[in-house]
Structure formats: structure tokens, C-alpha cells
Amino acid sequence: MAEIVLDRVSKSFGSVSVIDNVSLEVAEREFVVFLGPSGSGKSTLLRMIAGLESIDSGTLTIGGKRCEHLPPGQRGVAMVFQNYALYPHMSVRENMAFGLRNVGIERGEIDRRVAEAGRVLEMEELLDRKPAQLSGGQRQRVAIGRAIVKEPQAFLFDEPLSNLDAALRVRTRVELARLHQRIAATMIYVTHDQTEAMTLADRIVVLNDRRIEQVGRPMDVYNRPASRFVAGFVGSPGMNILPAMIEEGGVKLADGGRLAVPHGSAPRSISEFGIRPEAVEVVSPEGADVVAEAEVVERLGERTLVYCRLEGGGRLIAQTGGDTELRAGDRVGLRFDTIGAHVFDTEGRAFHLGEAA
């Protein structure tokens, strides 16, 4: 397996820039997830690593070897696409062996690799079936098996679970995590689904508008977002963000609440305050930090999300227990646990209040 290094790579389609001066190091055997909204450049960046898109400027190194000018077949990577692209007239075994036969691998070696991939993916009993006889999750495993038999230096996944239903997506996500543990391979995975990113990644690379916004371990990205964009994008639901300003000894919300929290080195140019829904407690209006009206009560079993409208017109989401009796239209008090709160300056940079004392 191999380390992958991108050094100031850029890509344009005509006059439209899609990747702008991106640098990144992916360690050997690391599972890295590219996370971002549609149009952020994550799939293009993956295809540049694979050789399916050219690199206009910058360098790409895989396993210590410069690769930006090499064709895809010489880069030592294997890609798994959103579309399984299986040959319907071939068995699972034949689908996995097809690419190896085309490059002249000896028959005995092909049989060994296919058998090993079947074992790793726990699908030995499916090797003689046709794709039409398989479920969506099984077909995706065949596509992954087709990559495994190439014995690449790195695996590249381009939104491989997006065609699956919700329940199957969860099961296949677990299978991918187990696969990484079994083969200890370098993997890069593209998704817009933050749950996939949080559960699979060793590190998450958050992309937005052609650039990297933040790189970090999943909970570091969640708890210490580097920018307003990351704070709002990562998390389900995302962080509550309200207009605010710094005052002596605290933060004043535009909706009237005042929070006596230390803000240390946060600049005076603060324009917004951010807090996760799980840090907003529903309490009695008396003595609350702010008072609001419950507009929507979303019951999710073990927890309930309360979509609130503040007296000043702003909106935020609070989280409470699954057995709450709250109903839409109820007047509620909200209390903020500001240990994990953030403030954002006018340029969107984040400052963590818990570290500002």
C-alpha cells in the first residue's frame, strides 16, 4: 500500500476553475474521506488521482512515484464507481477476472486472486451467480472485488453507496469499514453524506468551492470546525448559527439573549454565534438564556429535535429526550451549554469559545 501526496494541484475546464491549488497527504493504509456538497470538486479531485482527469498544474505522488503524467493503468490504483458497471452476461467470478485476463495475467494467478477476493468479501457462494441474481449490496461487493483482484496500491471510491436504499447503505457501510480493517489498504472515499464520512474516515477532508476547508479526524472536525461552512455542513442537523456580537464579558445575540461566556482572543469583528443542537437544552422560560416558540417537534425515537423560533425572529434547533410532551406552538425556554460553542468573524473563520478563556 502507498502514501498519496498532492502538491498544489489545480484543474480547470476552459475558463471554469474546479480545483484550486490543493495540497494533501494521505498516509499509507489510511482511510480518508472527501466530504463536500455537489460542485465542491471532490469527485474531480478523486478522478485526478485516478488519472481519469488531467492535472493542469501541481504534482501527484503515489508510493513515492510521480504519477501526474502516467495513464490510469500505471498508477497502481483501483476505482469503485457509483454505477456498478457489471457485465450482465458474466458470472461474478468472470466479472472480477475480466480485467486481469485483458492484461495477460496467468490463469492460475487470476483464480487465486478471485478466490481471495471472494473470501475477503465473504461472497464465495456468489461467485457463479449472474448480476441479475444479486441484490444491490451484493453487486456493490462485486464491484469492490473487481478492484481488490488488481492488488492496487490504493483504492478510490466515488460515492459507492448512493444507489442503495437507506437500510442497505448502513449494512454496506459497515462492510466497507470491516474491509479496510481486513486488508489495511490506503483508501480515499468521496461522499456528500456526512454520516458515511464520520463513521468510515480516519480523517475527513472537507471541500468547498474548489478548495480544502479543513482536514482532521471526524470528531475534531465536528467539535472544532475551522469555518462557518464546516460548522453548518458537518452534523445532522448542522450547527445553529445566529447573528451576534462580542460584548464585555460575553456574547450578545441579535435576538436579545446575552451569554456570559469567555471569548479570549476572539476578534471584535464577530458577527455570528454557533452552537450544536445537543448543546441547547429545553427548559422552563423562567431563567432561560432565551425564550422561543416550538414550531416543529421532530420525534426520532431516543431523541427529539425541537425547531424553535426566537422572540426576535431568529430560528434554531434544540435537542431533548425522546419522551418529551412538547408540541408545536408551546412556549419554551432554551439554555445554552457554551463549552462547545463557537463564534465566527465576518470572513467566516471560527473561534472555539471553550478554548478562549
N, C-alpha and C positions, 0 to 999 in steps of 0.2 A: 504494500500500500504506500501511498505517496502524499507528500505535502504539496499543496497548490498555492501559488503566490501570484496575485495580480498586482501589478505596479503601475499606477496612473493610467489605467486603460480607459479609452473613450471610444464611442461609437455614434455615428450619425447616419441617418437615411436622408440623403440630399441635404437640405438646409435644416433638418429637424434633428436636434441632439437627443439621443435616447439614453446614453451612458456618459457621464461627465467626470473624467479624472478620478476613477475609483481605484483604491488600493485596499488589498485584503490578503491576509494569510490564513489558510486553512491547514491545521496541523494534521499530521499522519494519524489515521484512524479516528478522526474527529467527525461528529455528525453536526453539520452546520445547516441552518435553515435560512433561506432568503424569504423574508416576510415583507409584504407591502401591498398596497391597493393596485387595482388594474392601472396599467400605464406607468408604474413606478420604475420599470426597467429590469425587474427581477428575472423574468424568463429570457430576455435578451442577454443578460449577463451570463446566465447558465449556458445558453447556446454559444456564446463567445468562448467559454471554456471548452465546450464540446467540439468546437470547430465548425458549427453549423452557421455561425455568423462570423464575419471577419472582424478583426480588431484594427481600428483606424490608427490608434496610437497607443503607446504603452507596451508592456511585456507581460507574458504569461509563462510561468514555470511550473511544470508538473514533475515531481520526483527529481528535482534538480536539473531538469532539461528544458531549455527554451522551446516553447511549443506554438507560439502565436502564428507562425508561418507554416506549420505542419497540417496536412489533411486530417480529418477526423479519425481515420483508421490508424494513424500513427501516434496518437496522443495517449493511448493507454487508458481511455475512459470508456464507460458504457452508460448509455442514457435510457431511462424508462420514461415513456411519454404518457400523457393523459389518455390518449387513444391507444388501446392495447395493440392494434395493428397485427393481429394474429392471422395466419393463413387458414381459412375455414376448412380446406380440404385436407389439411395435415393434422396428425395427432399432436398431442402436447410434446411428445418426445421429438417428433420431426420438426416442430416449430423451434424448439430450443437448439436443435442440431444444425438447422439450415445455414445459419451464418458461418458456423465452423466449417461446414463442408465447402462453402464458397471460397474460403481462404486456404483450402487444402490441408486441413488438419487430418491426421491419420484416424481411421475408423475406430480403433481401439481407444484412442485418447478421447474422441468425441463421446463414446459410450461411457467412459469413466466420468467425464465432466457432467454429462446429463444425469447420470445416476447420483452423483454427489449433489447436484443442484436439487434434484428431487428429494433427497434426504434432508438437506438443509431447510427446504421449504415445506417439508412434511407433506409431500404430494406424490409419493411413489406410486400409489394406487391409481393416480390420474394420468400417468404417462401415456397410456394407449387410448385415451379418450380424445374426441374432437372438440374444438372450442364451443360448438353449439350445445355440447353436453355439460358445460361448466357454468357455474354461477359467475356473477360479475367479479366477486372477490377472488375466485379461483383463476379466472382469466388474467386478473392483475398479477397474481402469483406467477403465472406462466411468463408474462412479460418481464417480471423481475428475474425469473430463472434464465430467460434468454440473455439477460445481462450478466448473470453470475457465471455462466459457462464460458464467457470470454476471458474470465480471470483478469479483470482490469485492475489498474492501479487505483481507480476511484469510480464511484457510482454517482450518476447525476439523475435526479428525479424531478420531472416537470409536472407538478400538480397531479400526481398519480392517482389520488383518491377522489377527485372532484366528480367523477362519473358514477360514484357509488351512492347508495342511499345512506341515510344517517346511521342506522344501526350497523350496517356492513362497513361503513367508514371507520367506526370505532374499533371493530374487530381487526380490520386490516391495519389500522394504525398500531395496534398492539403487536401484530405480527411483524411489522417493519422494525419496531423497537427491539423485538427479540432477534430478528435477523441481524441487526447491527451488532448485538452482543455476541452472536454466534460466529460471525465472520470477521468482526473487528476491522471493518473496512472504512476508508475515507468516503464520506457521503455528503453530497450537497443536495438539498431538497428545497424546491420552490413551492410556496403556497401563499394564499391570501387569508388562510384560516388560522387565526391566532391560537386556537386550541391545539391544532396539529403542531404548530411551532413550539408552544410551551411544553407539550408532552414528549416531543421527539428530540429536541435540539440539545446538544452540549452548549452551543452558542447560537444566538439569533442575530442575524444581520437585517436590520430594519431599513428598507429602502423607500425613498420618497422623492419624486421629481428628479430622477436620474442620478441621485446621489445616495450615499450611505448616511442615514441619520444617527444610527447608534449600533454598536456591536457589543454584545455581552451575554452572560448567562441568563437563562429565561427569567428567573426571579429578580435578577439585578435590573433587567430591562423593565420589568413590571413595577418594581419598587423604587427605582431610581431613573425614571425616563430623562433623557437628555434634552428633550424639547417638547413643546406643546403638541406637536404632531404625534410623537411616540406616546405621550400620555393619553391622548384621545383615541389612538388607533389600537393600542395593546390593552386588552382587557375586555371582558364581555359581561356587562356593558363597559364602555370606556370610562375614563376618569371624568368626574364632574368638573367643569371649568366655568368659573363665574368672574365677571368683571370685579376688580378690587384695586386697592391702593395701599401702600405702606403708610402706617402712622406710627407715632412714637409708642413703642411697646406692643405693637400688634399689627393686625391686618384688618382693614375695613372693607366690607363687601359693599358693592354698589346697591345691593338690596337692603341695606340697613344694618346687618349684623356686624358685630365687631369681635374679633378673635384675639385674645391676649396671648399671642404666641411669639417666641423669639424669631427674629428674621436675620440675625447676624450680618453676614456680608452680602445679603441680597441687595441689589441696587435699588435706588429710589424710583427707577423707571418701571417698576412693577405695574402691570396692567390687568393681571388675572390671577386668580387663586384656584388651585386644583386639589381635589380630594376624591379618593375612591369611594364607591357606594357602600362598601363594607365598613368604612370608617365614619359613616353618617348614621347615627342611632336615632330611632324614632322614640320620642319621649313626650311627656306632658308639655303643653305650651308654656306653662309657668316655669321660668328658669331656663328655658331653652336658648341656644345660641341664635336661632332664627325660628320664625313661625311660618307655616306653609299650609297649603291645601293639597290633600291627596287627590290627584287627578285620575291616575290609573293604579290599580293594585294587581300586580302580576304574580300569581302563585306558582312556584316552581318546585313544590314538594318540601324539601328540607329548608328552603329559604323563600322569602317573598321580597320582590322588588317593588318599591313604592315610588311612583313618578310624581314628583311634587312641584307645585307652583308657589314660589315665594311671594310674600306680600308686595314686594317691589316689582314683580313681574318675571323674575328670572326662574329658571327651571333646573332641577337636579334630581338625582335618583338616590334613594336611601335603601338600605337593606335591613330586613328584620326577620324574625323567625317564621317558619312555615305555618305555624298555628295562629298567626295574628288574626284579630277580628276586624282589622281596619277595612273600611270600604271607601270607594271613590266619593269625594265630597267631604270627608272628615277633615277637621282642622287638627293639625299635628304640630308638635314641636320637634325640632331637629337639633341634635347635639353632635359636634364635630370632634373626633379624635384626631388631633392635628399632628401626632407623632409622624405619620406618613404623608403629611400634606406637602404641597409644592406651591410655589409662586412662579409666574412667568413674566419675563420682561417684554417690552414692545417688539422685540425681534424674535420672540418665541422660545428663548432659552429658558431652561428650567432650573430652579433652585430649590433644593430639598430643605424644608423648614426643620425637620428633625435633626439636621446636621448643622444648623445655622446658629445654635446657641453659643 
